[in-house]
Amino acid sequence: MNIGLVITTLGREQGLRRLLRSLVGQVTRGDVIVMVAQRNLQAVERLATEFASIDCKIVVTTSPLGASRGRNAGVAALPAGVDYRLHFPNDTTWFPPDTIAGIRSTSPEAGAGALTVTDENGPKFKLPVPGTPLDRWNVWTVIEMGLVIRRSVFTEIGGFTESIGTGASTPWQSGEATDLLLRLIKSGQADSFAWLPADIAIGGISDPHGLSDGERRRKLRTYARGFGRLLSVWRYPLYWRAAALAGGLLFGVRNRSSFHAADGWWVFVGRFEGLTGRCFGNKMSIAVDR
């Protein structure tokens, strides 16, 4: 199947240039790259011109802020009538050689699937082995830039929920891929889910990369809110919610390669806010603003 790469971006030129360079020689004429510029439109348009000789079509469009809004707008901007295999890299993602070929090799019968996402510390999550059924317990291992899904399936289940995820207008700043896949399971279309082999992986950066202490803790708290909110909305068992809340305090200890031990407090607070649906403080910040 042809690949539709949808990139929501705030216009970070350095990361986008690396991403586009990594796709040279991997994409083919039937593929399409859509860059959804939510800031710095002219810079994104210049990059599209700079890489005009790449082997596939590049489309630049815009949308209001919010990663989920941008991804939905990017899918809508793809040429009509083609059932692309969609993938949603961040503007800090890049594709090692043969990654696109690996995504393309996903069985046409698979409505959706996932590949490994790595950063400077290694894989962000260890995915289940191929052939493992997708369920409400392992769905948490799939993050947005690791998701692949057929356009027809994406459209049928309603795309990303725009009120959640990074940059959304609500406090729930994560969980959009999990919510999408839980709806996939509910629709009865998860039987053919494809866990791609571990050697098919994309590169990225760790969550706190380049952030100050205050920005890192804000991001952790707002992401944790989204996680906790999904646990409540999708009615996970009380013991699961309790374990998630208690585990938040140990988050920094368990992830010492990227975070500080005290960061667990902010994860705990965010998960509590999400689980209860009530936030402390009058100003509810988005996860990132640069």
N, C-alpha and C positions, 0 to 999 in steps of 0.2 A: 504494500500500500504506500501511497505518497504520504509524506510527512508534513504536518502543519505545525511549525514552531511558533508559539505565541509568547512574546516577551513583553511583560509590563515593566516600564522603566521610568525612573525620575530623571533620565537623561545623563547618566554617569558614563561619560565617553570612554574612559580608559577600560572599564569592564566590558562595555558593549563591543569595543574594537577587538579585545581579546576573544570574546565569544564568536564574533563574525569571522575572525581569522581562523579559529579552530574548525569552522564549518567548511572552509575552502577545501574542495576535493572530496567532501563527504556528502553534500546535498546534490540532488540531481534536478533535472529540468522540471519534473512534475511536482517538486516540493515547493513550499511557500514559507517564507519567514515574515511574520507580522510583528512589528515593533509598535507598541502602544505607548506613546509619549505622554506622560502625565505632568511633566515639566520639561523645559529645555527642548521644545519641539524642533527648533532650527538646528540644534546640534545633532539630534537624531536624524533629521533629514539629510544633513551633510554626510553622516556615516552611511546612510543608505546609498547616496550618490558615490561615495568612496568605494563601496563594495558592489557597485552595479554590475561588475563583470563576474560575480559569483554565479554558479550554475543554476540558481533558482530565482524565482521572483521574490522581491522584497517589497512589502507593503508597510507604509507608515500611517498610523492613525492616532487619534487621541481619545481620551475619556476623562471623566471626573476622577478624583483621587480614589484609591482603594485597589489593592491587587486583584480582588475578585471582580470588581467592575471592569478593570482593564483586561483581564483574561476573557471575560464574556464578550467585551467589545472586539477583542482581537479575533475570536472565533467567528463573530458575525462579519468581520471584514474579509474573511477568506472567500475565495471564489465559490459561488453558489453551486450546488449540485454535486460536489465532490466529497466523498466520505473519507476525509483525511484521518491518519493516525495522529492525534493531537499530542503535543508535549509542551510543557510550560516552564522553560528555564528562567531563572532569575537573570538580571543583567550582570550578575557576578559569576555566572556559570560559564564553563567551557567544556568542550567535547573532545576527549582524547581520540586518537585515530580509531576508526572502525566502530565508534559508538553509534552513529546514525545507522550504519548497516545492521548493528545488533537490534536497534529499535525496529527497524524495517523488517527484520526476520520474525517478529512476533506473529504468531499464527493469525491469519485473517479471521478465524472463528472467535478469537479472544476479543471481547468487547472492551476490556481494559487490562492494564497490567502495571508493573512497577519495575524500576531499575534502581541500582544502588547509587546513592549520592555520597560523595566523599568531600572532605575538606583537609586542611593541613594536619589534622589529627587522625585521619583515617575515615572509614565509613561512619556516617551519622547514625545509621541503624543497620543491623544485620537482618536481611530479609529472610523470610521462610524459604525453604528449598522449593524449586519448581514442582508443581503438582499439588502443593498444599492449598486447600480451599481457603478463599478469602472469607473471614468471619469478623464479628464485632470485637474480637479480642486482638487479632493480628493486624487489623486495619490501621492501627496507630503507627505502624512502621512505615507507612507510605506518606511522604511529604510532597508538597506541591511540585517541586522540580524533579521529583522521581516518578511522577504519574504519567502514564500513557493511556489514552482512551480514544475510542472511535468517535468521530464527530457525531454520528447518528445517535450513539448511545448518550453522549454528553448532552445533546439537545433534548433527547427524550426525557431524561431525568431532571432537566431544568438548569443545567450549568451550575456555576458556583453561586452560593448564596451570598448576595452582595452586602448583607448587613453584618457579615463576620469576615475576619481575616485582616491581614496587615493593611493599615491605612483606612479601614472601614470607619464609618461615622458612629460606631458603637464602641463600648469598652472591650468587646470580645474580639481580640486582635490575632487570633489564630484558629486553626481547625477547619479551614475551608475544604481542604482535600479529604480530611476524615469525614466531614459531613457529606460531601459528594459521594464517597464510597459507601457510607452507611445507607444513603438513598439508593445506590446501585444494588446493594444487598436486598433492601426492602422491595425493590422492583422485580427481584427474581432473576437478575441478569449477571450474577457474580460467579456462576458455575464455571465459566470459561476463563476466569481471571488468570493472567500469566505473570508469574514471578520470574523475571529474567535472571539468567546466571550472574553470579557475582562479578565476573570479569567484564560485564557490560555496565559501565559506571561513568558518571559524569563528575567533573570537578567543580568545587565551589569553595566558599570561605566559611569559617565558623561563625556562629551567631554573634559573638561579641567583637568580631574583627573590626578594629578601627574606632571602637566606641569608648567614650569616657566611662568612669565608674558610674556616674549618674545615669548616663544613657543606657549602659548595659543593664542596670537594675530595673530601669523603667521598661525596657524591652522584655526582660524576664517576667516582670509582673503582668504586663499586658498580654503576653503570650500565654502565661499560666491562667489568666482569666478566661481566655477562649477555650483552653483545655477543660477547665472546671465546668464551664457553661455547657459544653457538649456532653459531659458526663451526666449532667442533670437533664438536659433536653431529651437525650436519647435513653434516659431511664436505665442507666447502668446500676447494678446491684449496690446496695448501701455499703457492703464490705469493700467493694472496688473503689467507691468514692472515698471512703475513710482511708484506705491504703494510699490512694493518690494524694490525699491531703497530708498525711503523715510523711509520705515519701518526699514531699516538696521540701521539707526541712533538710533533707540529706542531698538535695540536688547538687549543691556546690561541691560536696565531698565526693560524690560519685562521678563528677565531671571535672576533676581538678585540672585536666589539661587545658581547659578553656575558661573556667570560672573560679571564683573564690569560695571558700567554705561558707562565708556569711551570706552569699547570694541565695542560699536556700531559704532564708527568711522571706525574701521578696517573692520567690516561687510559692511558698506557703500562703502568703497573703493573697496573691493573685488567684490561686486555686480556690481559696475560701470565698473570695468575691464571686468567682464564677459559679461555684457550687450553690451559693445562696442567692445569686442574681442581684446582689447589692454591693455597691462599691463605696469605699471610704474616700472622702475628699470631694471637693466640689468640681475640680477640673479633671476630666478623664482624658488622658493623653493617648495619642496614637503610638504604635510601637516604635516607629522610626520616622524621622522627618528629613533625612538626607541620604 
